């Protein structure tokens, strides 16, 4: 979302005015009514360096950090599951510490990737994690992307579902994306307008070697978008 956030911050006028938003991410031409957010946190433990032959003279930051991170197995967001997105998740993506093997490390860091649901506020989640881990570590923000959700019974979303059904011959299910998109930046910046995530590519191929999209799926997407444009112009 770096580019989208930059536009919002420095060139808001480029976005113009809009009543609805189509985010063309890979969904296999299924209309997705939202996605989870992402909250990336850094957990930092501080220690005191010393020679490895005299560890009693130092404070091992890796041990402090590892103890804190291990506690996350018992962490509970204490929030109700979303009816479509399910529960929020937490993953420890990396952990680094120390300069060399023959020194007591004076610093260790771990990276947390938390996927949030619309009922959560990122500042509150960060504070919740910090309280849970306690004073031995510091929890700081790396980056974030807010969750996005449009009620499936919204009138425009209903017309999107009708367009997809008319082209594909199948009534879409109510689904959300497992990944986040530029809607995290654009939807709130444009007043929380109804947003659908809809595109021809298969999400399972994203970031894969030889990622591809079938021509037939592109043709289907073209027809769906033509119908959405025609419907909007008639409204």
N, C-alpha and C positions, 0 to 999 in steps of 0.2 A: 504493500500500500504506500510505499515511499513517494511515488509520483503523484498519487491521488491526494495524499496529505499535503504535498508541496503546492499543488494547485489550490487546495482549500485555503492554505495559509497565505499564499502570495498572489494568487490570480483568480480569486473567487468569481470574478465577472466572466471568466471563460466558460463557466458552467451554465450560465444563463438561467432561465426559469424552466421548471419541469413539473409535471403532475404525477409522473411515475418513472420508474427506472428499471431498465433491463441490463443486467450484468452478464456479459457473454462469456462465462466460464464453462468448462467442460461438464455437462450434465447428461450426456447422451440424449439431448432434447427433452429431458424431463424438467418441468417447471418446479424449481425449489423455492419455497417461501421464506427461507432464512438460512442462517448458518451460525454456528457457535463463534464466540469470540476467542481471542488468544491473549493471555497475559504471561509475559516472560519476566521472570524474577531471577535475581542473583542473590545467592546466600553466601555471605563472606564471614569467615572465621579468622580472627587475628591471634597470633602467638608471639613467642620470643625465640629468635634463632640462637643456636648454640652448635658446637661441634658434636657430631654424631657419637663420638666416643664419650661425651659427657652430657647425655640427654637430660639429666636431672637439672642442669643449669638453664634449660630452655622450657618453652611451653609449645607443645606440638599442635599447630593449627590444623593439620590434616586430621588428627584424632578428634579434635573438637568439631570440625566440620562433618566428619564421617558420622559421629554420634548424632549430630543434629539431623543430617539427611536420613539416617536410618529410621529415625522417629516418624518420618513421613509415611511409612507403611501404615501407621495408625491414624493418619489425618482424615478427618471427616468434614466435608464442606457444610454439613447440617442444613441442606437446602432441598426442597422438594424437586423431584425429577420434572423436566419439561415433558409435556405429552408427546412431542415429536423428536426433540433433540436428545432426550434422555438426561442422564446425570452429567455434571461437570467432571473433568478428569485432570489428573496431575501426573506428570512424568518428569523424572530427573534425567535430563538430557546429557549433561556432562559434569565432570568434577576434576579440578586441577589443584595442585598444591606443591609447594617446595621448589627449590632451585636445583638441588643435586642430592645424591643419595647419602652423602656424608655430612649433611647438615640437618639440624632440627628445623622444620619449615615454620616460618613466621606468618604465613598467609595461605589460606585455602579458599577456593570458590566453587560453588555448584550452580548450575543453571536449571531452573524449573520452567517447564512449559505447561501452563494451565489452560484448559479449554473451558470456557465459561458459557452459561446459558443466560437468557434475557433477564431473569429475576436477580442476577448478581450485579454488583457494582465493583469495578476493579479495585478501587481504593480500599473498599471494605475487605475484599478478598486478600489483598496484600497485608493489611493489618491483621487479619485472621491468621495468616501463615506466620507472621512475625510473632504474634502472641504465642502460638503453638510451639515454635522453635525456641523461644526464650531469649535471654540476654547474652548467651554465649556467641550468638551470631547476629549479623545485620542483614536485613532483607531489603533489597533495593530494586527499583524498576529498571528493566532493560528496554522493553517496548511492549506495545499492546495494540490490539485491534478489537473493537467492541462487537458483541453479537448483533445480528440483524434478524428481525422477524416481522412479517406481515401476516395479519390474520387471514387464514384461508377463505373465510367468508366475505372478505373485502370485495366490493363490486368489481373493481378492475381485475383483481386476481381471478375472479370467476370467469371473466372474459378471456384471460390468458389461458386458463384451463380449457375453455371451449375451443380456442384456436388450436391448441395442441391436439385435442381430441379429434377435431375435424381433419387435421392433416395426418395424424398417426393412426387414427381409428381406435385408439384406446383412451379411456378416461384416466387421467393422471391420478396417482395417489398423492396425498399430502406428505411431502418430504422436505428435509433440510440438508444442506451440504455439510460434510464432515470437515471441510477446509474453510478458511475465511477468504474474503474477497475485498476488492476496492469499495464495495458497499459499506464496509466498516468506516471509511472516511467520507464517502459521498452521501450516503443516506441521511446521517444526522446533520451534515452541513447543508443539505437541501431541504431541511424541515421535517425529516422523518417520513418522506414520501413513500408510497407503496413500492416495494422492490421485489423483483423476481430474478433468480439466477437461472440462466437458460442458455445453453449452447450445445453445439453438435458433438464436441469431442467426448470420448470416454474418460471419466476421471481416473480410472485405474491405470491409464497410460501416462498420466501427468508426470513430468520429469524423468521419464524412462528413456533409455537409449532407443532410437528409432521411433519416437513418439509420432503417431499419425492420426488422421481423421478420415473416415471413409467419405468419398465424394457424395454418395447417396445421403449420408447424414447431413452434409453441408447443404444439399438441395432441400432437404426437409426443413432445416433451420431457416433457409431463405424464405420458404413458403410460410412458415409460422410467423416470421417477422413481418412479411408483407401483410398478412392478415391483421397483426397487431397494429401496424401503421394505419391501415385502412380503417380499422375500428376506431382508432384514436381520432383520426381526421373526421369521422362521422359523428363523434360524440359531442 
